[in-house]
Amino acid sequence: MRAHSLWDLTVGFRGTFTLAALSLLLASAALLLVPLLGTYALDVALAGSLAPASTLLAPLAKGFPGHEVLAYLLLSAGALVAVTALAGGFHYLRGRWTALASEGLIRTLRLTLHHQLERLPAPWHDGMDTGDLVQRCSSDVETLRVFFSNDVLEIARALALLLALLPLMFWRNASLAWLSLSLMPLIFLFAVLFFRRVKTVFKVTDEAEAAMTSALQENLTGIRVVRAFSRQPEERQRFAGFNSTFRDHNRRLIDLMGLYWSLSDLLCLSQIGLVLFAGAYQLQQGTLSVGELFAFLTWVSMVIFPLRQFGRILTDAGKASVALTRLKAVLEATTERSAPRAEVPTTPAPSGPPLGLRLEGLTFTYPGARTPALTDLSLTVEPGQTLALLGAPGAGKTTLLRLLLRYYPIPESSILVGEAGKPLQALETLELPSHRSALALVAQDPFLYGRSLEANLRVGAPDASEGELWTALEDAALASTVRALPEGLATALGERGVTLSGGQRQRLAIARALLRRPALLLLDDALSAVDITTEAHILAALRARKGESTVILTAHRLSTVRHADRIGLLEHGRLVALGTHETLYESAPAYRALAQQQGFAP
């Protein structure tokens, strides 16, 4: 969906909007007949004869000799009811088609936004506030919905009424028609100037609301930290500050709207007063009938109050313009890039053969950072092997896993992957979705959905049998825990798996990854929250699965890594040692000191 302007958003719905506009025009045309019917009815009633209405319904009334005036009035009343009913029918069609178009447009916009957010790269999300994104996808989208459903056709209605009434008014009385239009340019100019003023105020108000939403979202996400540190008073005060700022900006917006409505009311009623004053004078002079005065007053009211709505419409247009600008920042952001399909070899799918891996002088710096997170990193992992990475926090362990997942742009030809017996392919040339489908990640703080335990397990393997589910749970040392739950696999976990302990969440994430049977399994300090016995069980299960997946794991405990095929020691983004537990103990003093400290000397 292109979103360079509000007009671009209507692509695919312009036909429905056109039908709604035609219905509105027909409804307005029907309503224009009401003052005309009223004009002749009043003049006939006051004159007591059909002379003032010789061209409208008079021929039908003459069919009732002796009762022509009564017949004319009854026919006029019936015509008024029929015309109003016809206008009501067209207004219904206008409302229906407007709703179909606007709601369909907004539904498409929401889907496009969600799809775009799913495709935007990790660096983009790193620089955005979650609460602000929620604000854009909810409040800003709602602003556009209101504009398209309530305001777009009102512009056409006001202009159509004005253009249709001008010939009628000048036909009936040219001098009074000019007087009826005298203040309309001023009303329109006032609406335009107000729009220019209120657009800036709304932008500030919308940003203040986004900041308040972000503060609330952050507070709810970290509610346990707030309670643990007894920060409720400080957080209440912080939120109160955002709330007060939003209130002040919103009150300023309301004050401006109140000023506009009061001044525009004065202008509109002054216009009607001028028509009434001049019409009364012409009525006294005998150049205007009572019916014509009624028609002019009705016509002026029909035009001037919709014209007055231009202030509101332009205000909503300003809001919609600001909302669209904020949404364009999402819709026009650069998405993750993948190699063209024509150039992409087939990437192994889940349950396929394990992937081999070779790093060649890999150097990577995070966007905006000054120093590299990884420097000249070179190593090879054969398919089915287990590589363990050790290092202090910030050594680059997690960064390497993120690059394997292609969360960030990869230096050209620095990471090669492939199956045994086949040529290795540069990672950046592989199609992104199929590459990630061959991987499984278990993070130190894994994300779980607020669904059932089984639904979380099936994230990576929706077609797995129940037996496979229990096998994965057994290997992750979680089966006995799940069996003890009253609802077993159907147990609801709550938001982000809040009903589970940290160790249970890690084990469930491990079971989820094992169920996927990935070609490359990434364990990012995934056993940090489990005890030694549980860790030994899970590591034994991984060794029993040896050859099914290539495993890369990071850890701080030697008990996690000492049985790996090879262990890499990272310091400040550099690989300073690589080997088995035994060889590193002999050749790497830093590793030997760590092994002695943790009691794992060979």
C-alpha positions as CSV (number, residue, x, y, z in Angstrom):
1,M,0.0,0.0,0.0
2,R,1.4,3.4,-1.1
3,A,0.9,6.1,1.5
4,H,2.5,9.2,0.1
5,S,-0.8,11.1,0.6
6,L,-4.4,10.5,1.9
7,W,-5.4,10.0,-1.8
8,D,-3.0,7.1,-2.1
9,L,-4.7,5.3,0.8
10,T,-8.0,5.2,-1.2
11,V,-6.6,2.9,-3.9
12,G,-8.9,-0.1,-4.3
13,F,-11.8,1.7,-2.6
14,R,-12.3,4.7,-4.9
15,G,-15.2,3.1,-6.7
16,T,-17.1,2.6,-3.5
17,F,-16.3,6.1,-2.3
18,T,-17.6,7.3,-5.7
19,L,-20.9,5.5,-5.2
20,A,-21.2,7.0,-1.7
21,A,-20.6,10.5,-3.2
22,L,-23.2,10.0,-5.9
23,S,-25.7,8.9,-3.2
24,L,-24.9,11.9,-1.2
25,L,-25.4,14.2,-4.2
26,L,-28.7,12.6,-5.0
27,A,-29.8,13.0,-1.3
28,S,-28.8,16.6,-1.3
29,A,-30.6,17.3,-4.6
30,A,-33.7,15.8,-3.2
31,L,-33.5,17.9,-0.1
32,L,-33.1,21.0,-2.2
33,L,-36.7,20.5,-3.3
34,V,-38.0,20.8,0.2
35,P,-37.7,24.6,0.5
36,L,-39.1,25.0,-3.0
37,L,-42.2,23.0,-2.1
38,G,-42.5,24.9,1.1
39,T,-42.2,28.2,-0.8
40,Y,-45.2,27.5,-3.0
41,A,-47.2,25.9,-0.2
42,L,-46.8,29.0,2.0
43,D,-47.6,31.4,-0.8
44,V,-50.7,29.4,-1.8
45,A,-51.9,29.2,1.8
46,L,-51.5,33.0,2.2
47,A,-53.0,33.9,-1.1
48,G,-55.9,31.5,-0.9
49,S,-55.5,30.5,-4.6
50,L,-53.2,28.5,-6.8
51,A,-51.8,31.5,-8.6
52,P,-48.4,31.5,-6.8
53,A,-47.9,27.8,-7.7
54,S,-49.1,27.7,-11.2
55,T,-46.1,25.6,-12.3
56,L,-45.8,23.1,-9.3
57,L,-48.4,20.6,-8.3
58,A,-51.1,23.0,-9.5
59,P,-52.3,20.9,-12.4
60,L,-53.0,18.0,-10.0
61,A,-54.8,20.3,-7.4
62,K,-57.1,21.6,-10.1
63,G,-58.6,18.1,-10.3
64,F,-60.4,18.9,-7.1
65,P,-62.8,21.8,-8.0
66,G,-63.8,23.9,-5.0
67,H,-61.0,22.4,-2.9
68,E,-57.9,23.4,-5.0
69,V,-56.0,25.1,-2.2
70,L,-56.6,22.3,0.3
71,A,-55.7,19.7,-2.3
72,Y,-52.5,21.6,-3.1
73,L,-51.4,21.8,0.5
74,L,-52.1,18.1,1.0
75,L,-50.2,17.2,-2.2
76,S,-47.3,19.5,-1.0
77,A,-47.3,17.7,2.3
78,G,-47.2,14.3,0.6
79,A,-44.5,15.5,-1.8
80,L,-42.4,16.7,1.2
81,V,-42.7,13.3,2.9
82,A,-41.8,11.5,-0.4
83,V,-38.8,13.7,-1.1
84,T,-37.6,13.4,2.4
85,A,-38.0,9.6,2.3
86,L,-36.1,9.5,-1.0
87,A,-33.3,11.6,0.5
88,G,-33.2,9.3,3.5
89,G,-32.8,6.3,1.3
90,F,-29.9,7.9,-0.5
91,H,-28.4,8.9,2.8
92,Y,-28.6,5.3,3.9
93,L,-26.8,4.1,0.8
94,R,-24.2,6.9,1.3
95,G,-23.6,5.7,4.9
96,R,-23.4,2.1,3.9
97,W,-21.0,2.6,1.0
98,T,-18.9,5.0,3.1
99,A,-18.6,2.5,5.9
100,L,-17.7,-0.3,3.4
101,A,-15.0,1.9,1.9
102,S,-13.6,3.5,5.0
103,E,-13.6,0.3,7.1
104,G,-12.2,-1.7,4.3
105,L,-9.4,0.9,3.8
106,I,-8.5,0.9,7.5
107,R,-8.6,-2.9,7.6
108,T,-6.1,-3.0,4.7
109,L,-4.0,-0.3,6.4
110,R,-3.8,-2.2,9.7
111,L,-2.8,-5.4,7.9
112,T,-0.2,-3.5,5.9
113,L,1.2,-2.0,9.0
114,H,1.4,-5.3,10.8
115,H,3.0,-7.0,7.8
116,Q,5.5,-4.1,7.6
117,L,6.4,-4.3,11.3
118,E,7.0,-8.0,10.9
119,R,9.5,-7.3,8.1
120,L,11.4,-4.4,9.5
121,P,15.0,-5.2,10.7
122,A,16.2,-5.4,14.2
123,P,18.1,-2.1,14.1
124,W,14.9,-0.2,13.2
125,H,13.0,-1.8,16.1
126,D,16.0,-1.1,18.4
127,G,15.6,2.6,17.7
128,M,11.8,2.7,18.2
129,D,9.7,2.8,21.3
130,T,7.1,0.1,21.6
131,G,4.5,2.3,23.2
132,D,4.9,4.8,20.3
133,L,4.5,2.1,17.7
134,V,1.3,0.9,19.5
135,Q,0.1,4.5,19.4
136,R,0.7,4.8,15.7
137,C,-1.0,1.6,14.9
138,S,-4.1,2.3,17.1
139,S,-4.7,6.0,17.7
140,D,-3.3,7.3,14.4
141,V,-5.1,4.7,12.4
142,E,-8.3,5.6,14.2
143,T,-7.7,9.2,13.3
144,L,-7.6,8.2,9.6
145,R,-10.7,6.1,10.1
146,V,-12.7,9.0,11.4
147,F,-11.5,11.3,8.6
148,F,-12.5,8.8,5.8
149,S,-15.8,7.8,7.4
150,N,-17.0,11.2,8.5
151,D,-15.2,14.0,6.6
152,V,-14.3,13.1,3.1
153,L,-17.9,13.2,1.8
154,E,-18.8,16.2,3.9
155,I,-16.5,18.3,1.7
156,A,-18.2,17.1,-1.4
157,R,-21.6,17.7,0.2
158,A,-20.9,21.3,1.1
159,L,-19.4,22.1,-2.3
160,A,-22.3,20.3,-4.1
161,L,-24.9,22.1,-2.1
162,L,-23.3,25.5,-2.7
163,L,-23.0,24.9,-6.5
164,A,-26.5,23.5,-6.8
165,L,-28.1,26.3,-4.7
166,L,-26.5,29.2,-6.5
167,P,-28.6,28.9,-9.7
168,L,-31.8,28.4,-7.6
169,M,-31.1,31.4,-5.4
170,F,-30.2,33.7,-8.3
171,W,-33.3,32.5,-10.1
172,R,-35.6,33.4,-7.3
173,N,-34.0,36.7,-6.2
174,A,-30.6,37.9,-7.5
175,S,-30.1,40.8,-4.9
176,L,-30.9,38.5,-2.0
177,A,-28.7,35.8,-3.4
178,W,-25.7,38.1,-3.4
179,L,-26.4,39.2,0.2
180,S,-26.8,35.5,1.1
181,L,-23.2,34.9,-0.1
182,S,-21.6,38.0,1.4
183,L,-20.1,36.4,4.6
184,M,-19.4,32.9,3.2
185,P,-15.9,33.7,1.9
186,L,-15.0,35.1,5.3
187,I,-16.3,31.9,7.0
188,F,-14.3,29.7,4.6
189,L,-11.2,31.9,5.1
190,F,-11.6,31.7,8.9
191,A,-11.8,27.8,8.6
192,V,-8.6,27.6,6.5
193,L,-6.6,29.9,8.8
194,F,-7.8,27.9,11.8
195,F,-6.8,24.7,10.1
196,R,-3.2,26.0,9.7
197,R,-3.1,26.9,13.3
198,V,-4.6,23.7,14.8
199,K,-2.4,21.3,12.7
200,T,0.7,22.1,14.7
201,V,-1.2,21.9,18.0
202,F,-2.5,18.5,17.1
203,K,0.9,17.2,16.2
204,V,2.3,18.2,19.6
205,T,-0.8,16.7,21.3
206,D,-0.5,13.4,19.4
207,E,3.2,13.1,20.4
208,A,2.3,13.9,24.0
209,E,-0.3,11.1,23.9
210,A,2.3,8.7,22.4
211,A,4.8,9.5,25.2
212,M,2.1,8.8,27.8
213,T,1.2,5.5,26.1
214,S,4.9,4.6,26.1
215,A,5.3,5.3,29.8
216,L,2.2,3.2,30.6
217,Q,3.4,0.3,28.4
218,E,6.9,0.4,30.0
219,N,5.4,0.5,33.5
220,L,3.2,-2.4,32.9
221,T,6.0,-4.5,31.3
222,G,8.3,-3.8,34.3
223,I,5.6,-4.0,37.0
224,R,7.5,-6.6,38.9
225,V,10.7,-4.5,39.0
226,V,8.6,-1.5,40.1
227,R,7.3,-3.5,43.0
228,A,10.6,-5.2,43.8
229,F,12.2,-1.7,44.3
230,S,9.1,-0.1,45.8
231,R,9.1,2.5,43.0
232,Q,5.3,2.9,42.9
233,P,5.4,6.6,44.1
234,E,8.1,7.5,41.6
235,E,6.4,5.8,38.7
236,R,3.0,7.4,39.6
237,Q,4.7,10.8,39.6
238,R,6.4,10.0,36.3
239,F,3.2,8.9,34.7
240,A,1.4,12.0,36.2
241,G,3.9,14.2,34.4
242,F,3.2,12.6,31.0
243,N,-0.5,12.7,31.7
244,S,-0.4,16.4,32.7
245,T,1.5,17.3,29.6
246,F,-1.0,15.5,27.4
247,R,-3.9,17.1,29.3
248,D,-2.4,20.6,28.8
249,H,-1.8,20.1,25.1
250,N,-5.3,18.6,24.6
251,R,-6.9,21.4,26.6
252,R,-5.2,23.9,24.3
253,L,-6.6,22.0,21.3
254,I,-10.1,22.0,22.9
255,D,-9.8,25.8,23.6
256,L,-8.9,26.4,20.0
257,M,-11.9,24.3,18.9
258,G,-14.2,26.2,21.3
259,L,-13.0,29.5,19.9
260,Y,-13.6,28.4,16.4
261,W,-17.1,27.1,17.0
262,S,-18.1,30.2,18.9
263,L,-16.8,32.7,16.3
264,S,-18.1,30.6,13.4
265,D,-21.5,30.5,15.0
266,L,-21.4,34.3,15.2
267,L,-20.5,34.5,11.5
268,C,-23.1,32.0,10.4
269,L,-25.9,33.5,12.5
270,S,-24.9,37.0,11.2
271,Q,-25.3,35.7,7.7
272,I,-28.7,34.4,8.4
273,G,-29.6,37.6,10.2
274,L,-28.6,39.7,7.1
275,V,-30.8,37.5,4.9
276,L,-33.7,37.8,7.4
277,F,-33.3,41.6,7.7
278,A,-33.1,42.2,3.9
279,G,-35.8,39.7,3.2
280,A,-38.1,41.4,5.7
281,Y,-37.5,44.8,4.0
282,Q,-38.2,43.3,0.5
283,L,-41.3,41.6,1.9
284,Q,-42.5,45.0,3.2
285,Q,-41.8,46.5,-0.2
286,G,-43.8,43.8,-1.9
287,T,-40.8,42.5,-4.0
288,L,-40.5,39.2,-2.0
289,S,-43.1,36.7,-0.9
290,V,-43.2,35.0,2.5
291,G,-42.5,31.6,0.8
292,E,-39.5,33.0,-1.0
293,L,-38.1,34.4,2.3
294,F,-38.7,31.0,3.9
295,A,-36.8,29.3,1.0
296,F,-33.9,31.7,1.2
297,L,-33.5,31.3,5.0
298,T,-33.6,27.5,4.5
299,W,-31.2,27.5,1.6
300,V,-28.7,29.7,3.4
301,S,-28.9,27.4,6.5
302,M,-28.4,24.3,4.3
303,V,-25.2,25.8,2.9
304,I,-23.7,27.9,5.6
305,F,-23.7,25.3,8.4
306,P,-22.0,22.6,6.2
307,L,-19.6,25.3,5.1
308,R,-19.0,26.1,8.8
309,Q,-18.1,22.4,9.2
310,F,-15.0,23.0,7.0
311,G,-13.3,24.1,10.2
312,R,-13.9,20.7,11.7
313,I,-13.2,18.9,8.5
314,L,-10.0,20.8,7.9
315,T,-9.1,20.1,11.5
316,D,-9.7,16.4,11.1
317,A,-7.7,16.6,7.8
318,G,-4.9,18.2,9.7
319,K,-5.0,15.4,12.3
320,A,-5.2,12.8,9.5
321,S,-2.2,14.4,7.8
322,V,-0.2,14.3,11.0
323,A,-1.3,10.7,11.6
324,L,-0.3,9.7,8.1
325,T,3.1,11.3,8.5
326,R,3.7,9.2,11.6
327,L,2.5,6.1,9.8
328,K,4.7,6.8,6.8
329,A,7.7,6.5,9.0
330,V,6.7,2.8,9.5
331,L,5.3,2.1,6.0
332,E,8.3,3.6,4.1
333,A,11.0,2.2,6.4
334,T,13.5,-0.1,4.7
335,T,12.6,-3.7,5.3
336,E,14.9,-6.7,5.7
337,R,16.4,-7.5,2.3
338,S,16.7,-11.0,1.0
339,A,18.4,-12.3,-2.1
340,P,16.3,-12.6,-5.3
341,R,14.7,-16.0,-5.7
342,A,16.3,-16.6,-9.0
343,E,19.8,-16.4,-7.4
344,V,19.0,-18.4,-4.3
345,P,19.9,-22.0,-3.7
346,T,17.6,-24.2,-1.8
347,T,18.1,-23.6,1.9
348,P,17.7,-26.6,4.2
349,A,14.3,-26.7,5.9
350,P,13.6,-27.8,9.5
351,S,14.3,-31.5,10.0
352,G,16.8,-31.3,7.2
353,P,20.5,-32.3,7.4
354,P,22.7,-30.2,9.8
355,L,24.4,-27.1,8.4
356,G,28.1,-26.5,8.2
357,L,29.5,-23.0,9.0
358,R,32.6,-21.1,8.2
359,L,33.5,-17.6,9.4
360,E,36.2,-15.7,7.4
361,G,37.5,-12.5,8.9
362,L,34.1,-11.5,10.3
363,T,34.2,-7.9,11.6
364,F,30.9,-6.3,12.7
365,T,30.0,-3.0,14.3
366,Y,26.5,-2.2,15.5
367,P,24.8,0.8,13.8
368,G,25.8,3.9,15.7
369,A,28.6,2.2,17.7
370,R,32.2,3.3,17.5
371,T,34.0,0.1,18.3
372,P,33.4,-3.3,16.6
373,A,31.5,-6.0,18.5
374,L,33.4,-8.7,16.5
375,T,36.8,-8.3,15.0
376,D,38.5,-10.6,12.4
377,L,36.6,-13.7,13.6
378,S,37.5,-16.9,11.7
379,L,36.5,-20.5,12.5
380,T,34.9,-23.5,10.9
381,V,32.1,-25.7,12.3
382,E,31.4,-29.0,10.5
383,P,27.8,-30.2,10.1
384,G,26.6,-31.9,13.2
385,Q,29.3,-30.5,15.4
386,T,28.7,-28.5,18.6
387,L,30.6,-25.3,19.1
388,A,30.6,-23.6,22.5
389,L,31.5,-19.9,23.0
390,L,32.8,-18.6,26.3
391,G,33.5,-15.0,27.2
392,A,32.7,-12.2,29.5
393,P,29.5,-10.1,28.9
394,G,30.1,-8.0,25.8
395,A,32.6,-10.4,24.3
396,G,30.5,-10.8,21.2
397,K,28.8,-14.2,21.8
398,T,25.2,-13.0,21.3
399,T,26.3,-10.8,18.5
400,L,27.5,-13.8,16.5
401,L,24.2,-15.6,17.0
402,R,22.3,-12.5,15.9
403,L,24.3,-12.3,12.7
404,L,23.6,-16.0,12.0
405,L,20.0,-15.1,12.2
406,R,20.7,-12.1,10.0
407,Y,19.1,-9.6,12.4
408,Y,21.7,-7.2,11.2
409,P,23.5,-6.7,7.8
410,I,26.3,-9.1,7.3
411,P,29.7,-8.1,5.9
412,E,29.9,-9.6,2.4
413,S,31.1,-13.2,2.2
414,S,32.2,-13.3,5.9
415,I,29.8,-16.1,6.9
416,L,29.4,-19.2,4.7
417,V,26.9,-22.0,5.4
418,G,25.9,-25.2,3.7
419,E,25.3,-28.9,4.0
420,A,27.9,-31.7,4.1
421,G,29.2,-32.6,0.7
422,K,27.9,-29.4,-0.9
423,P,29.6,-26.1,-1.6
424,L,29.2,-23.5,1.1
425,Q,27.1,-20.4,0.2
426,A,27.6,-16.9,1.5
427,L,24.9,-16.3,4.1
428,E,23.8,-12.9,2.7
429,T,22.9,-14.6,-0.7
430,L,20.4,-17.0,0.9
431,E,16.7,-16.2,0.9
432,L,16.0,-14.9,4.4
433,P,12.7,-16.7,5.3
434,S,13.9,-20.1,4.1
435,H,17.3,-19.6,5.9
436,R,15.6,-18.7,9.2
437,S,13.3,-21.7,8.8
438,A,16.3,-23.9,9.2
439,L,17.3,-22.4,12.5
440,A,16.0,-22.4,16.0
441,L,17.0,-20.0,18.8
442,V,16.7,-20.3,22.5
443,A,17.5,-17.0,24.2
444,Q,18.6,-16.5,27.8
445,D,15.2,-14.7,28.4
446,P,13.0,-16.5,25.9
447,F,9.7,-15.0,24.7
448,L,6.6,-17.1,25.3
449,Y,3.1,-16.3,24.1
450,G,0.2,-15.8,26.5
451,R,-1.4,-18.9,25.1
452,S,-1.4,-22.6,26.2
453,L,1.7,-24.5,26.8
454,E,1.0,-26.7,23.8
455,A,0.5,-23.7,21.5
456,N,3.9,-22.4,22.6
457,L,5.5,-25.7,21.8
458,R,3.9,-25.8,18.3
459,V,5.2,-22.4,17.3
460,G,8.0,-24.0,15.2
461,A,6.4,-27.4,14.5
462,P,2.6,-27.0,14.2
463,D,2.1,-30.5,12.8
464,A,4.1,-32.4,15.5
465,S,2.4,-35.3,17.0
466,E,1.6,-35.5,20.7
467,G,4.3,-38.1,21.1
468,E,6.9,-35.8,19.6
469,L,5.7,-33.1,22.0
470,W,6.3,-35.3,25.0
471,T,9.7,-36.4,23.7
472,A,10.8,-32.8,23.4
473,L,9.6,-32.1,26.9
474,E,11.5,-35.1,28.2
475,D,14.7,-34.0,26.6
476,A,14.2,-30.5,28.0
477,A,13.6,-32.0,31.5
478,L,10.1,-30.5,31.6
479,A,7.8,-33.5,31.1
480,S,7.3,-34.3,34.8
481,T,6.5,-30.6,35.5
482,V,3.9,-30.5,32.7
483,R,2.3,-33.8,33.8
484,A,1.9,-32.3,37.3
485,L,-0.1,-29.4,36.0
486,P,-3.9,-29.8,36.4
487,E,-4.5,-29.0,32.7
488,G,-1.3,-30.5,31.3
489,L,-0.4,-29.3,27.8
490,A,-3.6,-27.1,27.8
491,T,-2.3,-25.0,30.7
492,A,-2.5,-21.2,29.9
493,L,0.9,-19.5,30.5
494,G,-0.2,-15.9,30.9
495,E,1.5,-13.0,29.2
496,R,5.2,-13.8,28.3
497,G,4.8,-17.1,30.2
498,V,4.5,-15.3,33.6
499,T,3.1,-18.3,35.3
500,L,6.4,-20.2,34.8
501,S,9.6,-19.8,36.6
502,G,12.7,-18.5,34.7
503,G,14.1,-22.1,34.5
504,Q,10.8,-23.5,33.3
505,R,10.6,-20.8,30.6
506,Q,14.1,-21.7,29.4
507,R,13.3,-25.4,29.3
508,L,10.0,-24.8,27.5
509,A,11.9,-22.8,24.9
510,I,14.5,-25.6,24.5
511,A,11.7,-28.1,24.0
512,R,10.2,-25.8,21.4
513,A,13.5,-25.6,19.6
514,L,14.2,-29.4,19.8
515,L,10.7,-30.1,18.4
516,R,11.5,-28.1,15.4
517,R,14.6,-30.4,14.6
518,P,16.5,-27.5,13.1
519,A,19.5,-27.7,10.9
520,L,21.3,-25.2,13.1
521,L,20.4,-24.9,16.8
522,L,21.4,-21.7,18.6
523,L,21.5,-21.7,22.4
524,D,22.2,-18.3,23.8
525,D,23.1,-18.9,27.5
526,A,19.9,-21.0,27.4
527,L,20.7,-23.0,30.5
528,S,21.6,-20.1,32.9
529,A,18.4,-20.4,34.9
530,V,18.4,-24.2,35.4
531,D,20.2,-26.2,38.2
532,I,23.2,-28.4,37.6
533,T,21.2,-31.7,37.6
534,T,18.7,-30.4,35.0
535,E,21.5,-28.9,32.9
536,A,23.2,-32.3,32.8
537,H,20.0,-34.0,31.7
538,I,19.4,-31.5,28.9
539,L,23.1,-31.7,27.7
540,A,22.9,-35.5,27.7
541,A,19.7,-35.3,25.6
542,L,21.5,-33.0,23.2
543,R,24.5,-35.4,22.9
544,A,22.0,-38.2,22.2
545,R,20.7,-36.1,19.3
546,K,24.2,-35.5,18.0
547,G,24.3,-35.4,14.3
548,E,20.7,-34.2,13.9
549,S,21.6,-30.5,14.2
550,T,24.7,-28.3,14.3
551,V,24.7,-26.7,17.7
552,I,26.2,-23.3,18.7
553,L,25.8,-22.5,22.3
554,T,27.0,-19.7,24.5
555,A,27.5,-19.9,28.3
556,H,29.4,-18.7,31.3
557,R,29.7,-22.1,33.1
558,L,32.1,-24.7,32.0
559,S,29.7,-27.4,33.0
560,T,27.6,-26.3,29.9
561,V,30.4,-26.3,27.4
562,R,33.1,-28.7,28.4
563,H,31.7,-31.6,26.3
564,A,31.4,-29.6,23.1
565,D,33.4,-30.7,20.1
566,R,35.1,-27.3,20.2
567,I,35.2,-24.4,22.5
568,G,35.9,-20.8,21.5
569,L,37.1,-18.2,24.0
570,L,36.1,-14.6,23.0
571,E,37.6,-11.5,24.5
572,H,36.4,-8.0,23.3
573,G,35.1,-9.5,20.1
574,R,38.2,-11.4,19.2
575,L,38.7,-15.2,19.2
576,V,41.7,-15.7,21.4
577,A,41.6,-19.5,21.8
578,L,39.8,-22.4,20.1
579,G,40.0,-26.1,20.9
580,T,38.6,-28.9,23.1
581,H,38.3,-28.6,26.9
582,E,41.5,-30.6,27.3
583,T,43.6,-28.7,24.7
584,L,42.4,-25.3,26.0
585,Y,43.3,-26.2,29.5
586,E,46.8,-26.9,28.4
587,S,47.3,-24.0,26.0
588,A,45.0,-21.1,27.2
589,P,45.9,-19.6,30.6
590,A,42.6,-17.7,30.8
591,Y,40.6,-20.9,30.2
592,R,42.8,-22.9,32.6
593,A,42.1,-20.3,35.3
594,L,38.4,-20.5,34.7
595,A,38.4,-24.3,34.8
596,Q,40.3,-24.3,38.0
597,Q,38.0,-21.8,39.5
598,Q,34.9,-23.8,38.6
599,G,36.5,-27.2,39.5
600,F,36.7,-28.7,36.0
601,A,40.4,-29.4,35.6
602,P,40.9,-32.5,33.4
